[in-house]
Amino acid sequence: MEALASPAAVLCRTNAGVLQHSLRALASGQQPAVAVQTSELQRFARAAQELRDGKKTAHPDLACFESWGEVIAYVQEEREEAESLQSGCV
């Protein structure tokens, strides 16, 4: 099956996928809409920013990392285990 060049809708299985597609849409001048409650996605984004700013985070998915660089390294080295983080990190 071929991917559409400009799909009208995108179905994502993970918050990272929602974030990735939303950022891509914004970069291309579109205004994405998310059809679910986005509070968890916002919490994840804030936690990622905390790590990028050199701070610790309490978010359960990222609390074990000391920095955003550690998240990137984990995703690159542990592809299978880090599947839910991959789209948002790399």
Gaussian input, Z-matrix of N, CA and C with variables (Angstrom, degrees):
# hf/3-21g

backbone

0 1
 N
 C     1     B1
 C     2     B2     1     A1
 N     3     B3     2     A2     1     D1
 C     4     B4     3     A3     2     D2
 C     5     B5     4     A4     3     D3
 N     6     B6     5     A5     4     D4
 C     7     B7     6     A6     5     D5
 C     8     B8     7     A7     6     D6
 N     9     B9     8     A8     7     D7
 C    10    B10     9     A9     8     D8
 C    11    B11    10    A10     9     D9
 N    12    B12    11    A11    10    D10
 C    13    B13    12    A12    11    D11
 C    14    B14    13    A13    12    D12
 N    15    B15    14    A14    13    D13
 C    16    B16    15    A15    14    D14
 C    17    B17    16    A16    15    D15
 N    18    B18    17    A17    16    D16
 C    19    B19    18    A18    17    D17
 C    20    B20    19    A19    18    D18
 N    21    B21    20    A20    19    D19
 C    22    B22    21    A21    20    D20
 C    23    B23    22    A22    21    D21
 N    24    B24    23    A23    22    D22
 C    25    B25    24    A24    23    D23
 C    26    B26    25    A25    24    D24
 N    27    B27    26    A26    25    D25
 C    28    B28    27    A27    26    D26
 C    29    B29    28    A28    27    D27
 N    30    B30    29    A29    28    D28
 C    31    B31    30    A30    29    D29
 C    32    B32    31    A31    30    D30
 N    33    B33    32    A32    31    D31
 C    34    B34    33    A33    32    D32
 C    35    B35    34    A34    33    D33
 N    36    B36    35    A35    34    D34
 C    37    B37    36    A36    35    D35
 C    38    B38    37    A37    36    D36
 N    39    B39    38    A38    37    D37
 C    40    B40    39    A39    38    D38
 C    41    B41    40    A40    39    D39
 N    42    B42    41    A41    40    D40
 C    43    B43    42    A42    41    D41
 C    44    B44    43    A43    42    D42
 N    45    B45    44    A44    43    D43
 C    46    B46    45    A45    44    D44
 C    47    B47    46    A46    45    D45
 N    48    B48    47    A47    46    D46
 C    49    B49    48    A48    47    D47
 C    50    B50    49    A49    48    D48
 N    51    B51    50    A50    49    D49
 C    52    B52    51    A51    50    D50
 C    53    B53    52    A52    51    D51
 N    54    B54    53    A53    52    D52
 C    55    B55    54    A54    53    D53
 C    56    B56    55    A55    54    D54
 N    57    B57    56    A56    55    D55
 C    58    B58    57    A57    56    D56
 C    59    B59    58    A58    57    D57
 N    60    B60    59    A59    58    D58
 C    61    B61    60    A60    59    D59
 C    62    B62    61    A61    60    D60
 N    63    B63    62    A62    61    D61
 C    64    B64    63    A63    62    D62
 C    65    B65    64    A64    63    D63
 N    66    B66    65    A65    64    D64
 C    67    B67    66    A66    65    D65
 C    68    B68    67    A67    66    D66
 N    69    B69    68    A68    67    D67
 C    70    B70    69    A69    68    D68
 C    71    B71    70    A70    69    D69
 N    72    B72    71    A71    70    D70
 C    73    B73    72    A72    71    D71
 C    74    B74    73    A73    72    D72
 N    75    B75    74    A74    73    D73
 C    76    B76    75    A75    74    D74
 C    77    B77    76    A76    75    D75
 N    78    B78    77    A77    76    D76
 C    79    B79    78    A78    77    D77
 C    80    B80    79    A79    78    D78
 N    81    B81    80    A80    79    D79
 C    82    B82    81    A81    80    D80
 C    83    B83    82    A82    81    D81
 N    84    B84    83    A83    82    D82
 C    85    B85    84    A84    83    D83
 C    86    B86    85    A85    84    D84
 N    87    B87    86    A86    85    D85
 C    88    B88    87    A87    86    D86
 C    89    B89    88    A88    87    D87
 N    90    B90    89    A89    88    D88
 C    91    B91    90    A90    89    D89
 C    92    B92    91    A91    90    D90
 N    93    B93    92    A92    91    D91
 C    94    B94    93    A93    92    D92
 C    95    B95    94    A94    93    D93
 N    96    B96    95    A95    94    D94
 C    97    B97    96    A96    95    D95
 C    98    B98    97    A97    96    D96
 N    99    B99    98    A98    97    D97
 C   100   B100    99    A99    98    D98
 C   101   B101   100   A100    99    D99
 N   102   B102   101   A101   100   D100
 C   103   B103   102   A102   101   D101
 C   104   B104   103   A103   102   D102
 N   105   B105   104   A104   103   D103
 C   106   B106   105   A105   104   D104
 C   107   B107   106   A106   105   D105
 N   108   B108   107   A107   106   D106
 C   109   B109   108   A108   107   D107
 C   110   B110   109   A109   108   D108
 N   111   B111   110   A110   109   D109
 C   112   B112   111   A111   110   D110
 C   113   B113   112   A112   111   D111
 N   114   B114   113   A113   112   D112
 C   115   B115   114   A114   113   D113
 C   116   B116   115   A115   114   D114
 N   117   B117   116   A116   115   D115
 C   118   B118   117   A117   116   D116
 C   119   B119   118   A118   117   D117
 N   120   B120   119   A119   118   D118
 C   121   B121   120   A120   119   D119
 C   122   B122   121   A121   120   D120
 N   123   B123   122   A122   121   D121
 C   124   B124   123   A123   122   D122
 C   125   B125   124   A124   123   D123
 N   126   B126   125   A125   124   D124
 C   127   B127   126   A126   125   D125
 C   128   B128   127   A127   126   D126
 N   129   B129   128   A128   127   D127
 C   130   B130   129   A129   128   D128
 C   131   B131   130   A130   129   D129
 N   132   B132   131   A131   130   D130
 C   133   B133   132   A132   131   D131
 C   134   B134   133   A133   132   D132
 N   135   B135   134   A134   133   D133
 C   136   B136   135   A135   134   D134
 C   137   B137   136   A136   135   D135
 N   138   B138   137   A137   136   D136
 C   139   B139   138   A138   137   D137
 C   140   B140   139   A139   138   D138
 N   141   B141   140   A140   139   D139
 C   142   B142   141   A141   140   D140
 C   143   B143   142   A142   141   D141
 N   144   B144   143   A143   142   D142
 C   145   B145   144   A144   143   D143
 C   146   B146   145   A145   144   D144
 N   147   B147   146   A146   145   D145
 C   148   B148   147   A147   146   D146
 C   149   B149   148   A148   147   D147
 N   150   B150   149   A149   148   D148
 C   151   B151   150   A150   149   D149
 C   152   B152   151   A151   150   D150
 N   153   B153   152   A152   151   D151
 C   154   B154   153   A153   152   D152
 C   155   B155   154   A154   153   D153
 N   156   B156   155   A155   154   D154
 C   157   B157   156   A156   155   D155
 C   158   B158   157   A157   156   D156
 N   159   B159   158   A158   157   D157
 C   160   B160   159   A159   158   D158
 C   161   B161   160   A160   159   D159
 N   162   B162   161   A161   160   D160
 C   163   B163   162   A162   161   D161
 C   164   B164   163   A163   162   D162
 N   165   B165   164   A164   163   D163
 C   166   B166   165   A165   164   D164
 C   167   B167   166   A166   165   D165
 N   168   B168   167   A167   166   D166
 C   169   B169   168   A168   167   D167
 C   170   B170   169   A169   168   D168
 N   171   B171   170   A170   169   D169
 C   172   B172   171   A171   170   D170
 C   173   B173   172   A172   171   D171
 N   174   B174   173   A173   172   D172
 C   175   B175   174   A174   173   D173
 C   176   B176   175   A175   174   D174
 N   177   B177   176   A176   175   D175
 C   178   B178   177   A177   176   D176
 C   179   B179   178   A178   177   D177
 N   180   B180   179   A179   178   D178
 C   181   B181   180   A180   179   D179
 C   182   B182   181   A181   180   D180
 N   183   B183   182   A182   181   D181
 C   184   B184   183   A183   182   D182
 C   185   B185   184   A184   183   D183
 N   186   B186   185   A185   184   D184
 C   187   B187   186   A186   185   D185
 C   188   B188   187   A187   186   D186
 N   189   B189   188   A188   187   D187
 C   190   B190   189   A189   188   D188
 C   191   B191   190   A190   189   D189
 N   192   B192   191   A191   190   D190
 C   193   B193   192   A192   191   D191
 C   194   B194   193   A193   192   D192
 N   195   B195   194   A194   193   D193
 C   196   B196   195   A195   194   D194
 C   197   B197   196   A196   195   D195
 N   198   B198   197   A197   196   D196
 C   199   B199   198   A198   197   D197
 C   200   B200   199   A199   198   D198
 N   201   B201   200   A200   199   D199
 C   202   B202   201   A201   200   D200
 C   203   B203   202   A202   201   D201
 N   204   B204   203   A203   202   D202
 C   205   B205   204   A204   203   D203
 C   206   B206   205   A205   204   D204
 N   207   B207   206   A206   205   D205
 C   208   B208   207   A207   206   D206
 C   209   B209   208   A208   207   D207
 N   210   B210   209   A209   208   D208
 C   211   B211   210   A210   209   D209
 C   212   B212   211   A211   210   D210
 N   213   B213   212   A212   211   D211
 C   214   B214   213   A213   212   D212
 C   215   B215   214   A214   213   D213
 N   216   B216   215   A215   214   D214
 C   217   B217   216   A216   215   D215
 C   218   B218   217   A217   216   D216
 N   219   B219   218   A218   217   D217
 C   220   B220   219   A219   218   D218
 C   221   B221   220   A220   219   D219
 N   222   B222   221   A221   220   D220
 C   223   B223   222   A222   221   D221
 C   224   B224   223   A223   222   D222
 N   225   B225   224   A224   223   D223
 C   226   B226   225   A225   224   D224
 C   227   B227   226   A226   225   D225
 N   228   B228   227   A227   226   D226
 C   229   B229   228   A228   227   D227
 C   230   B230   229   A229   228   D228
 N   231   B231   230   A230   229   D229
 C   232   B232   231   A231   230   D230
 C   233   B233   232   A232   231   D231
 N   234   B234   233   A233   232   D232
 C   235   B235   234   A234   233   D233
 C   236   B236   235   A235   234   D234
 N   237   B237   236   A236   235   D235
 C   238   B238   237   A237   236   D236
 C   239   B239   238   A238   237   D237
 N   240   B240   239   A239   238   D238
 C   241   B241   240   A240   239   D239
 C   242   B242   241   A241   240   D240
 N   243   B243   242   A242   241   D241
 C   244   B244   243   A243   242   D242
 C   245   B245   244   A244   243   D243
 N   246   B246   245   A245   244   D244
 C   247   B247   246   A246   245   D245
 C   248   B248   247   A247   246   D246
 N   249   B249   248   A248   247   D247
 C   250   B250   249   A249   248   D248
 C   251   B251   250   A250   249   D249
 N   252   B252   251   A251   250   D250
 C   253   B253   252   A252   251   D251
 C   254   B254   253   A253   252   D252
 N   255   B255   254   A254   253   D253
 C   256   B256   255   A255   254   D254
 C   257   B257   256   A256   255   D255
 N   258   B258   257   A257   256   D256
 C   259   B259   258   A258   257   D257
 C   260   B260   259   A259   258   D258
 N   261   B261   260   A260   259   D259
 C   262   B262   261   A261   260   D260
 C   263   B263   262   A262   261   D261
 N   264   B264   263   A263   262   D262
 C   265   B265   264   A264   263   D263
 C   266   B266   265   A265   264   D264
 N   267   B267   266   A266   265   D265
 C   268   B268   267   A267   266   D266
 C   269   B269   268   A268   267   D267

   B1=1.4314
   B2=1.5214
   B3=1.3101
   B4=1.4663
   B5=1.5248
   B6=1.3238
   B7=1.4634
   B8=1.5215
   B9=1.3178
   B10=1.4578
   B11=1.5255
   B12=1.3066
   B13=1.4632
   B14=1.5249
   B15=1.3166
   B16=1.4697
   B17=1.5277
   B18=1.3176
   B19=1.4587
   B20=1.5295
   B21=1.3322
   B22=1.4674
   B23=1.5203
   B24=1.3265
   B25=1.4617
   B26=1.5230
   B27=1.3267
   B28=1.4617
   B29=1.5188
   B30=1.3132
   B31=1.4568
   B32=1.5215
   B33=1.3247
   B34=1.4603
   B35=1.5223
   B36=1.3306
   B37=1.4663
   B38=1.5215
   B39=1.3116
   B40=1.4654
   B41=1.5235
   B42=1.3274
   B43=1.4619
   B44=1.5169
   B45=1.3246
   B46=1.4677
   B47=1.5252
   B48=1.3190
   B49=1.4623
   B50=1.5148
   B51=1.3324
   B52=1.4632
   B53=1.5202
   B54=1.3104
   B55=1.4617
   B56=1.5233
   B57=1.3155
   B58=1.4661
   B59=1.5279
   B60=1.3144
   B61=1.4720
   B62=1.5234
   B63=1.3282
   B64=1.4620
   B65=1.5232
   B66=1.3327
   B67=1.4697
   B68=1.5268
   B69=1.3144
   B70=1.4713
   B71=1.5325
   B72=1.3383
   B73=1.4675
   B74=1.5292
   B75=1.3275
   B76=1.4606
   B77=1.5224
   B78=1.3254
   B79=1.4699
   B80=1.5290
   B81=1.3262
   B82=1.4644
   B83=1.5308
   B84=1.3423
   B85=1.4578
   B86=1.5187
   B87=1.3098
   B88=1.4617
   B89=1.5261
   B90=1.3235
   B91=1.4584
   B92=1.5232
   B93=1.3303
   B94=1.4671
   B95=1.5280
   B96=1.3148
   B97=1.4578
   B98=1.5208
   B99=1.3215
   B100=1.4633
   B101=1.5207
   B102=1.3373
   B103=1.4655
   B104=1.5260
   B105=1.3100
   B106=1.4657
   B107=1.5243
   B108=1.3090
   B109=1.4597
   B110=1.5265
   B111=1.3070
   B112=1.4635
   B113=1.5275
   B114=1.3220
   B115=1.4613
   B116=1.5277
   B117=1.3331
   B118=1.4657
   B119=1.5274
   B120=1.3080
   B121=1.4624
   B122=1.5260
   B123=1.3203
   B124=1.4608
   B125=1.5289
   B126=1.3253
   B127=1.4757
   B128=1.5238
   B129=1.3492
   B130=1.4575
   B131=1.5269
   B132=1.3359
   B133=1.4682
   B134=1.5317
   B135=1.3418
   B136=1.4691
   B137=1.5300
   B138=1.3296
   B139=1.4685
   B140=1.5325
   B141=1.3244
   B142=1.4653
   B143=1.5229
   B144=1.3282
   B145=1.4661
   B146=1.5267
   B147=1.3214
   B148=1.4693
   B149=1.5237
   B150=1.3379
   B151=1.4680
   B152=1.5247
   B153=1.3143
   B154=1.4648
   B155=1.5267
   B156=1.3337
   B157=1.4626
   B158=1.5255
   B159=1.3365
   B160=1.4606
   B161=1.5146
   B162=1.3296
   B163=1.4627
   B164=1.5285
   B165=1.3175
   B166=1.4644
   B167=1.5211
   B168=1.3230
   B169=1.4567
   B170=1.5247
   B171=1.3047
   B172=1.4659
   B173=1.5227
   B174=1.3382
   B175=1.4675
   B176=1.5263
   B177=1.3363
   B178=1.4685
   B179=1.5278
   B180=1.3233
   B181=1.4658
   B182=1.5210
   B183=1.3212
   B184=1.4720
   B185=1.5319
   B186=1.3176
   B187=1.4674
   B188=1.5269
   B189=1.3196
   B190=1.4625
   B191=1.5360
   B192=1.3267
   B193=1.4619
   B194=1.5213
   B195=1.3189
   B196=1.4670
   B197=1.5272
   B198=1.3499
   B199=1.4656
   B200=1.5284
   B201=1.3347
   B202=1.4608
   B203=1.5320
   B204=1.3118
   B205=1.4676
   B206=1.5179
   B207=1.3377
   B208=1.4616
   B209=1.5278
   B210=1.3223
   B211=1.4659
   B212=1.5264
   B213=1.3167
   B214=1.4694
   B215=1.5297
   B216=1.3271
   B217=1.4662
   B218=1.5245
   B219=1.3186
   B220=1.4615
   B221=1.5286
   B222=1.3121
   B223=1.4659
   B224=1.5292
   B225=1.3175
   B226=1.4638
   B227=1.5241
   B228=1.3289
   B229=1.4653
   B230=1.5255
   B231=1.3136
   B232=1.4675
   B233=1.5215
   B234=1.3117
   B235=1.4664
   B236=1.5281
   B237=1.3090
   B238=1.4633
   B239=1.5277
   B240=1.3295
   B241=1.4595
   B242=1.5362
   B243=1.3089
   B244=1.4638
   B245=1.5215
   B246=1.2985
   B247=1.4664
   B248=1.5308
   B249=1.3311
   B250=1.4689
   B251=1.5299
   B252=1.3176
   B253=1.4613
   B254=1.5190
   B255=1.3243
   B256=1.4548
   B257=1.5165
   B258=1.3166
   B259=1.4530
   B260=1.5059
   B261=1.3166
   B262=1.4484
   B263=1.4980
   B264=1.3171
   B265=1.4669
   B266=1.5074
   B267=1.2858
   B268=1.4583
   B269=1.5055
   A1=109.17
   A2=116.26
   A3=121.08
   A4=111.05
   A5=115.65
   A6=120.71
   A7=109.32
   A8=116.66
   A9=121.18
   A10=109.92
   A11=116.02
   A12=120.32
   A13=111.36
   A14=117.21
   A15=122.03
   A16=109.90
   A17=117.65
   A18=119.18
   A19=111.58
   A20=116.36
   A21=121.07
   A22=110.64
   A23=116.67
   A24=121.25
   A25=109.08
   A26=115.55
   A27=121.62
   A28=107.19
   A29=117.36
   A30=122.53
   A31=108.34
   A32=116.97
   A33=121.90
   A34=109.85
   A35=115.92
   A36=121.08
   A37=112.55
   A38=117.89
   A39=120.82
   A40=110.70
   A41=115.62
   A42=120.87
   A43=110.73
   A44=116.42
   A45=120.38
   A46=110.33
   A47=117.32
   A48=121.13
   A49=111.95
   A50=116.87
   A51=121.43
   A52=109.46
   A53=116.35
   A54=121.00
   A55=111.03
   A56=116.60
   A57=121.03
   A58=111.17
   A59=117.34
   A60=120.48
   A61=111.72
   A62=117.47
   A63=120.39
   A64=111.07
   A65=116.73
   A66=119.83
   A67=111.27
   A68=116.50
   A69=120.23
   A70=110.24
   A71=116.38
   A72=120.25
   A73=110.39
   A74=117.15
   A75=120.49
   A76=111.63
   A77=116.12
   A78=120.71
   A79=111.82
   A80=116.52
   A81=119.33
   A82=112.52
   A83=116.08
   A84=119.75
   A85=114.73
   A86=118.40
   A87=121.47
   A88=109.65
   A89=116.11
   A90=121.59
   A91=107.85
   A92=117.39
   A93=119.60
   A94=111.63
   A95=115.12
   A96=121.90
   A97=107.10
   A98=115.87
   A99=121.17
   A100=107.11
   A101=115.88
   A102=121.17
   A103=113.59
   A104=117.35
   A105=121.66
   A106=107.95
   A107=115.50
   A108=118.77
   A109=108.15
   A110=116.77
   A111=120.92
   A112=113.60
   A113=118.59
   A114=119.92
   A115=112.32
   A116=117.94
   A117=119.71
   A118=110.81
   A119=116.86
   A120=120.66
   A121=110.20
   A122=116.95
   A123=120.80
   A124=110.81
   A125=117.64
   A126=121.13
   A127=110.61
   A128=116.37
   A129=120.88
   A130=110.46
   A131=116.82
   A132=121.05
   A133=110.76
   A134=117.26
   A135=120.07
   A136=110.62
   A137=116.37
   A138=120.16
   A139=110.18
   A140=116.61
   A141=120.30
   A142=110.13
   A143=117.18
   A144=120.40
   A145=110.81
   A146=117.33
   A147=120.06
   A148=110.26
   A149=116.65
   A150=119.80
   A151=111.24
   A152=116.93
   A153=120.40
   A154=111.37
   A155=116.37
   A156=121.58
   A157=112.40
   A158=117.39
   A159=121.47
   A160=114.37
   A161=117.09
   A162=121.44
   A163=109.77
   A164=116.47
   A165=122.11
   A166=107.70
   A167=115.83
   A168=120.56
   A169=109.61
   A170=116.12
   A171=121.35
   A172=111.54
   A173=117.99
   A174=119.84
   A175=108.98
   A176=117.92
   A177=120.69
   A178=114.69
   A179=118.58
   A180=120.67
   A181=113.00
   A182=117.20
   A183=120.36
   A184=113.76
   A185=118.24
   A186=121.44
   A187=113.63
   A188=118.19
   A189=120.27
   A190=112.44
   A191=117.80
   A192=121.51
   A193=110.54
   A194=115.98
   A195=122.29
   A196=112.36
   A197=116.87
   A198=120.40
   A199=109.28
   A200=115.77
   A201=120.39
   A202=109.93
   A203=116.81
   A204=120.61
   A205=111.84
   A206=116.94
   A207=120.16
   A208=111.15
   A209=116.93
   A210=120.62
   A211=109.30
   A212=116.58
   A213=121.14
   A214=110.37
   A215=117.00
   A216=120.70
   A217=110.78
   A218=117.29
   A219=121.80
   A220=111.04
   A221=116.23
   A222=120.54
   A223=110.73
   A224=116.81
   A225=120.23
   A226=112.05
   A227=117.47
   A228=121.08
   A229=113.43
   A230=116.82
   A231=122.16
   A232=110.10
   A233=116.83
   A234=122.61
   A235=113.58
   A236=117.27
   A237=120.22
   A238=111.88
   A239=117.43
   A240=121.66
   A241=112.09
   A242=116.81
   A243=121.57
   A244=112.72
   A245=118.12
   A246=121.60
   A247=112.78
   A248=118.10
   A249=119.02
   A250=112.52
   A251=118.66
   A252=121.47
   A253=112.59
   A254=118.84
   A255=122.15
   A256=114.76
   A257=119.48
   A258=118.55
   A259=113.22
   A260=117.54
   A261=120.11
   A262=114.29
   A263=117.57
   A264=120.18
   A265=114.15
   A266=118.22
   A267=119.98
   A268=110.82
   D1=133.51
   D2=-179.80
   D3=-88.51
   D4=145.93
   D5=175.01
   D6=-78.77
   D7=142.64
   D8=176.91
   D9=-77.31
   D10=144.21
   D11=179.42
   D12=-66.54
   D13=-40.03
   D14=-179.51
   D15=-135.44
   D16=78.37
   D17=-178.32
   D18=-68.09
   D19=148.76
   D20=177.92
   D21=-80.32
   D22=-23.16
   D23=-179.79
   D24=-148.49
   D25=150.62
   D26=178.00
   D27=-130.35
   D28=129.02
   D29=177.15
   D30=-99.75
   D31=124.09
   D32=-178.39
   D33=-115.54
   D34=142.56
   D35=178.60
   D36=-91.56
   D37=-18.79
   D38=-176.38
   D39=-131.63
   D40=159.50
   D41=174.41
   D42=-60.79
   D43=-37.34
   D44=179.01
   D45=-61.21
   D46=-39.51
   D47=177.48
   D48=-64.74
   D49=-41.72
   D50=177.00
   D51=-59.99
   D52=-46.52
   D53=-179.60
   D54=-62.25
   D55=-46.01
   D56=-179.02
   D57=-60.18
   D58=-48.42
   D59=-178.11
   D60=-69.63
   D61=-35.78
   D62=178.33
   D63=-65.68
   D64=-44.19
   D65=178.74
   D66=-64.41
   D67=-38.74
   D68=178.13
   D69=-63.70
   D70=-42.37
   D71=179.25
   D72=-64.08
   D73=-44.34
   D74=178.85
   D75=-60.87
   D76=-41.02
   D77=-179.84
   D78=-64.16
   D79=-27.67
   D80=-179.96
   D81=-94.49
   D82=11.25
   D83=175.54
   D84=87.42
   D85=5.21
   D86=178.92
   D87=-87.87
   D88=165.61
   D89=176.16
   D90=-116.85
   D91=94.45
   D92=-177.11
   D93=-70.54
   D94=151.59
   D95=174.47
   D96=-123.98
   D97=136.18
   D98=179.17
   D99=-108.45
   D100=125.24
   D101=-172.25
   D102=-92.14
   D103=25.94
   D104=176.20
   D105=-139.26
   D106=170.14
   D107=176.53
   D108=-66.80
   D109=131.29
   D110=-173.39
   D111=-101.99
   D112=10.33
   D113=-175.64
   D114=-61.13
   D115=-40.25
   D116=179.37
   D117=-68.40
   D118=-38.33
   D119=176.87
   D120=-62.73
   D121=-41.07
   D122=177.86
   D123=-65.20
   D124=-40.93
   D125=177.27
   D126=-60.23
   D127=-43.62
   D128=179.62
   D129=-63.21
   D130=-44.27
   D131=-179.56
   D132=-62.78
   D133=-41.35
   D134=177.62
   D135=-64.16
   D136=-40.25
   D137=179.50
   D138=-64.38
   D139=-42.16
   D140=178.01
   D141=-61.96
   D142=-41.02
   D143=178.62
   D144=-64.72
   D145=-38.78
   D146=177.10
   D147=-58.45
   D148=-45.69
   D149=178.30
   D150=-63.76
   D151=-40.29
   D152=178.54
   D153=-64.06
   D154=-30.46
   D155=178.74
   D156=-83.55
   D157=4.00
   D158=178.47
   D159=83.10
   D160=15.44
   D161=-179.93
   D162=-104.48
   D163=160.44
   D164=172.14
   D165=-79.01
   D166=158.80
   D167=176.33
   D168=-130.48
   D169=153.50
   D170=178.95
   D171=-98.37
   D172=-0.88
   D173=-179.08
   D174=-61.40
   D175=129.85
   D176=-174.62
   D177=-58.91
   D178=-29.47
   D179=179.81
   D180=-79.04
   D181=-19.36
   D182=-174.36
   D183=-124.81
   D184=-2.62
   D185=-174.74
   D186=-62.96
   D187=-23.97
   D188=-178.07
   D189=-80.63
   D190=-4.86
   D191=-179.00
   D192=-100.01
   D193=143.52
   D194=178.43
   D195=-89.53
   D196=-22.55
   D197=-177.04
   D198=-155.11
   D199=166.41
   D200=177.11
   D201=-66.81
   D202=-32.05
   D203=177.00
   D204=-60.58
   D205=-36.56
   D206=176.30
   D207=-65.74
   D208=-36.75
   D209=177.51
   D210=-62.94
   D211=-47.68
   D212=-179.96
   D213=-59.89
   D214=-46.56
   D215=179.97
   D216=-61.04
   D217=-42.52
   D218=179.56
   D219=-61.24
   D220=-45.67
   D221=-179.49
   D222=-63.34
   D223=-39.52
   D224=-178.12
   D225=-74.07
   D226=-34.96
   D227=-176.28
   D228=-87.61
   D229=-32.91
   D230=-175.07
   D231=-116.70
   D232=57.47
   D233=-173.20
   D234=-48.55
   D235=-49.76
   D236=-175.43
   D237=-67.80
   D238=-46.32
   D239=-179.19
   D240=-68.23
   D241=-28.22
   D242=-175.38
   D243=-98.77
   D244=17.83
   D245=-173.69
   D246=-52.89
   D247=-40.99
   D248=-176.90
   D249=-71.15
   D250=-19.10
   D251=179.16
   D252=-96.18
   D253=-18.82
   D254=-169.45
   D255=-55.36
   D256=-49.89
   D257=-175.00
   D258=-64.73
   D259=-29.98
   D260=180.00
   D261=-82.85
   D262=-17.08
   D263=-172.51
   D264=-104.91
   D265=-32.74
   D266=-172.69
   D267=-102.32

